[in-house]
């Protein structure tokens, strides 16, 4: 227990340092990039110089960059994500409205894609049929190479426009005022197409990683030794190969979970899903510094937390790892 506590404390400290460095780098990169929110807000046709100066002073953009940085860090330590220039409201108010839809879509899709990809890899490995391996591998390569926006548009054309099975966009039917179970079912109905698109795009990654890891584990010396002393192949596969082969997939899954807070920008745009991805894209386009930094801060925190949790899960799954 003492070793575990020390390990956890070290991982938390390193995560905090990483988040601080990431936010510092993001702050200066964003502010040093060409363009600023004031120029976009006043428009490109005959902008008023007095209006530009007034807006710069109002939002503190007339101060030296280093002063803006220390002010931003001070506000961040107090839990203040800043004020959105474009939407004229606190950044956290905008973010908290979008974070739940994004996490619902991305986490659900990633979990389903992980289990489908890992299951297919295990199924193909146990079947020992070249035909099964070839078919699944070809399908995974095709899906991996397919642009997500194109696949999303095909989904809309086939299942929405032609078959009329699912809605084309949104999260709820705005013409209805459902409550309770009917609202939940309406949410699931709207979620089918964007979630399926994300699953089909992510599943090949988990399949290829798990499949390659299984093949690599079969080549290890301990597998040869256990086979030579007569350990049944099924027991060998279930007790040793799967347990070791799933670790790389868990690592990829943890990284995917870390990035889930920013959503799938392209998919959210194609399906008009009200999530963080669309909000981030709009903030970048309009140079909304505080909103961009708020989203990036959450992304850095989520990635750090996801990697800590992933390390702990891997340490639990793999007894060779010692938390010292």
Secondary structure, DSSP 8 states (H G I E B T S, - for coil): -HHHHHHHHHHHHHHHHHHHHHHHHHHHHHHHSS--HHHHHH-SSS--HHHHHHHHHHTTTTS-HHHHHHHHHHHHHTT---EETTTTEEHHHHHHHHHHHHHHHHHHHHHHHHHHHHHHHHHHHHH--HHHHHHHHHHHHHHHHS-HHHHHHHHIIIIIIIS--S-SS-SS-TT----THHHHHHHHHHHHHHHHHHHHHHHHHHHHHHHHHHHHHHTSHHHHHHHHTT--HHHHIIIIIHHHHHHHHHHHHHHHHHGGGG--HHHHHHTT--SHHHHHHHHHHTT-HHHHHHHHHHHHHHHHHHHHHHHHHHHHH-TT----
